[in-house]
């Protein structure tokens, strides 16, 4: 089986892997969006884009923290177990 098929099969069947992968991709896209807004804020001296950059960056950092430490926010009886 090719690596792409193995990866996709793991993505379809493993909930934790799927959640982590989707959160990582989403975080990267949001990070690029925040950088773009920061650039526009600096380039045009816009308070709107600068403050939006700060807000998006803050939200992205929180999501990144939850993604990396999500098991801290789940009760022990609700944690997924690998079979």
C-alpha atoms as a printed R data frame, in Angstrom:
   type eleno elety resid chain resno       x      y      z
1  ATOM     1    CA   UNK     A     1   0.000  0.000  0.000
2  ATOM     2    CA   UNK     A     2   1.349  3.440 -0.823
3  ATOM     3    CA   UNK     A     3   2.177  5.968  1.879
4  ATOM     4    CA   UNK     A     4  -0.726  8.198  0.843
5  ATOM     5    CA   UNK     A     5  -3.190  5.329  1.168
6  ATOM     6    CA   UNK     A     6  -1.763  4.338  4.551
7  ATOM     7    CA   UNK     A     7  -1.966  7.921  5.765
8  ATOM     8    CA   UNK     A     8  -5.540  8.342  4.507
9  ATOM     9    CA   UNK     A     9  -6.594  5.025  6.046
10 ATOM    10    CA   UNK     A    10  -5.112  6.065  9.384
11 ATOM    11    CA   UNK     A    11  -6.837  9.459  9.051
12 ATOM    12    CA   UNK     A    12 -10.201  7.765  8.439
13 ATOM    13    CA   UNK     A    13  -9.987  5.234 11.257
14 ATOM    14    CA   UNK     A    14  -7.986  6.903 14.055
15 ATOM    15    CA   UNK     A    15 -10.014  9.693 15.716
16 ATOM    16    CA   UNK     A    16  -7.086 11.170 17.676
17 ATOM    17    CA   UNK     A    17  -4.857 11.269 14.586
18 ATOM    18    CA   UNK     A    18  -7.630 12.868 12.538
19 ATOM    19    CA   UNK     A    19  -8.308 15.505 15.197
20 ATOM    20    CA   UNK     A    20  -4.617 16.336 15.593
21 ATOM    21    CA   UNK     A    21  -4.048 16.516 11.823
22 ATOM    22    CA   UNK     A    22  -7.060 18.742 11.185
23 ATOM    23    CA   UNK     A    23  -6.157 21.032 14.077
24 ATOM    24    CA   UNK     A    24  -2.570 21.334 12.845
25 ATOM    25    CA   UNK     A    25  -3.601 22.241  9.293
26 ATOM    26    CA   UNK     A    26  -6.174 24.722 10.593
27 ATOM    27    CA   UNK     A    27  -3.601 26.300 12.903
28 ATOM    28    CA   UNK     A    28  -1.127 26.729 10.039
29 ATOM    29    CA   UNK     A    29  -3.748 28.374  7.808
30 ATOM    30    CA   UNK     A    30  -4.827 30.713 10.618
31 ATOM    31    CA   UNK     A    31  -1.185 31.596 11.315
32 ATOM    32    CA   UNK     A    32  -0.644 32.591  7.680
33 ATOM    33    CA   UNK     A    33  -3.865 34.639  7.766
34 ATOM    34    CA   UNK     A    34  -2.670 36.418 10.924
35 ATOM    35    CA   UNK     A    35   0.690 37.185  9.304
36 ATOM    36    CA   UNK     A    36  -1.055 38.599  6.255
37 ATOM    37    CA   UNK     A    37  -3.213 40.881  8.420
38 ATOM    38    CA   UNK     A    38  -0.149 41.947 10.394
39 ATOM    39    CA   UNK     A    39   1.620 42.810  7.150
40 ATOM    40    CA   UNK     A    40  -1.357 44.876  5.979
41 ATOM    41    CA   UNK     A    41  -1.480 46.633  9.341
42 ATOM    42    CA   UNK     A    42   2.189 47.586  9.105
43 ATOM    43    CA   UNK     A    43   2.142 48.374  5.403
44 ATOM    44    CA   UNK     A    44  -0.844 50.709  5.515
45 ATOM    45    CA   UNK     A    45  -0.610 51.810  9.149
46 ATOM    46    CA   UNK     A    46  -4.067 50.363  9.722
47 ATOM    47    CA   UNK     A    47  -5.247 49.928 13.283
48 ATOM    48    CA   UNK     A    48  -8.013 47.617 12.008
49 ATOM    49    CA   UNK     A    49  -5.642 45.100 10.409
50 ATOM    50    CA   UNK     A    50  -3.150 45.385 13.252
51 ATOM    51    CA   UNK     A    51  -5.734 44.683 15.935
52 ATOM    52    CA   UNK     A    52  -7.302 41.908 13.846
53 ATOM    53    CA   UNK     A    53  -3.848 40.348 13.545
54 ATOM    54    CA   UNK     A    54  -3.516 40.423 17.331
55 ATOM    55    CA   UNK     A    55  -6.929 38.850 17.858
56 ATOM    56    CA   UNK     A    56  -6.405 36.080 15.294
57 ATOM    57    CA   UNK     A    57  -2.947 35.385 16.693
58 ATOM    58    CA   UNK     A    58  -4.353 35.096 20.230
59 ATOM    59    CA   UNK     A    59  -7.090 32.695 19.102
60 ATOM    60    CA   UNK     A    60  -4.527 30.669 17.146
61 ATOM    61    CA   UNK     A    61  -2.251 30.378 20.179
62 ATOM    62    CA   UNK     A    62  -5.128 29.141 22.346
63 ATOM    63    CA   UNK     A    63  -6.116 26.541 19.756
64 ATOM    64    CA   UNK     A    64  -2.490 25.458 19.469
65 ATOM    65    CA   UNK     A    65  -2.316 25.033 23.256
66 ATOM    66    CA   UNK     A    66  -5.511 22.981 23.337
67 ATOM    67    CA   UNK     A    67  -4.266 20.848 20.441
68 ATOM    68    CA   UNK     A    68  -0.980 20.113 22.214
69 ATOM    69    CA   UNK     A    69  -2.456 19.695 25.706
70 ATOM    70    CA   UNK     A    70  -6.021 18.657 24.920
71 ATOM    71    CA   UNK     A    71  -5.856 15.621 27.157
72 ATOM    72    CA   UNK     A    72  -5.658 17.975 30.135
73 ATOM    73    CA   UNK     A    73  -9.206 19.152 29.397
74 ATOM    74    CA   UNK     A    74 -10.803 15.698 29.127
75 ATOM    75    CA   UNK     A    75 -11.988 13.636 32.071
76 ATOM    76    CA   UNK     A    76 -10.173 10.340 32.503
77 ATOM    77    CA   UNK     A    77 -13.283  8.280 31.747
78 ATOM    78    CA   UNK     A    78 -13.781 10.110 28.425
79 ATOM    79    CA   UNK     A    79 -10.280  9.603 27.012
80 ATOM    80    CA   UNK     A    80  -9.948  7.545 23.851
81 ATOM    81    CA   UNK     A    81  -7.978  4.355 24.140
82 ATOM    82    CA   UNK     A    82  -6.067  2.662 21.368
83 ATOM    83    CA   UNK     A    83  -7.120 -0.902 20.601
